[in-house]
Amino acid sequence: MPGTNGLRGGQEAPRPPAPGTLVVDTARDDRVGEFRGVAGPRWSLRPVRGGAEWEVDPAYVRLATPIERLRAETARCNARSEGRFL
């Protein structure tokens, strides 16, 4: 369970990934997002299919697995082919 600083077990804050890296927000039902940058103590993520960015505590972020990346990229391609804004 996270402590008052949002980190588990006294861990240091994780290093942010490179912009564009696909990550999973475990606090939001394993929602996959594209890392956009750091906003104060939180990280900004963007939905893969487009839409509004959201912020998350880095303690609840992990790198996407290969299958999660594949699903996200497929969803992005499908949205693009349907003419949805990305």
N, C-alpha and C positions, 0 to 999 in steps of 0.2 A: 504494500500500500504506500502511495507517495507520502512524503513528509510535507512540512509546511512550505518547502521550496519547490515542491512538485517533483523532486527527484527520488528515486527508489534507493533505499538502503545507504544513503550518504554518498551516492555516486556523483561524479563531476558532470557538469552539463556536457552532452555529446557535441562533437564537432559537426557543424552544418555540412551537408553534402554539397556537391557542385550544383549550381542552378540547372534545372531541367531534370534532375534525378527523380525517378519515381520512388515515392515512399508511401508508407501506410500509416494512417492515423488510427491507432488502436483505441483511442478514446471515442471515436465516431464509427463504431461497428466495422473496423478495418477498411475504412474508406481510402482508396488510392488517390494520391494527388502528386502533382509535380512541384518539387521544391522551387520556390521563387526567391526567397531571401529571408533575412533576419529582421524582425520588427521588435526591437527592444529585447525582452527575455523570451519572446515567442518566435516561432517560425511561420512564414506565410506559405501556404500551399494553394495550388490552383487545381480545380477538377480537370481530369484528363480530357473529358468531352467538352470542356469550355464552361464558362460560368464565373460566378463571383469567387474570389479568393477567400480563404478562411485562415485563421490563425490557430496554432496549436502549441501546447507546451512540448518542448523537445523530448521530454521524458516519455511521451506517448507516441513517439515516431520510431519506426524501424524501416529498413530498406525493403522494397518490394521483392518478393520471390520471383524467379523466372516465370512461373505461371501467372502470377499477378501482373507482371509487366506485359506479358503476351495478351492477356485479357484487356488490359488498359489500352494497349496500342490498337487492338482490334476494334474496341469501342470508339477510339479516336478516328480510325479510318472509316468506320460505318457512319459516324456523325458527319464527317467531311463529305462522304459520298451522297449524303442526304441533303447537303447544302446548309446544315446547321452551323451557326457561328461558333468558331473555336477561338 
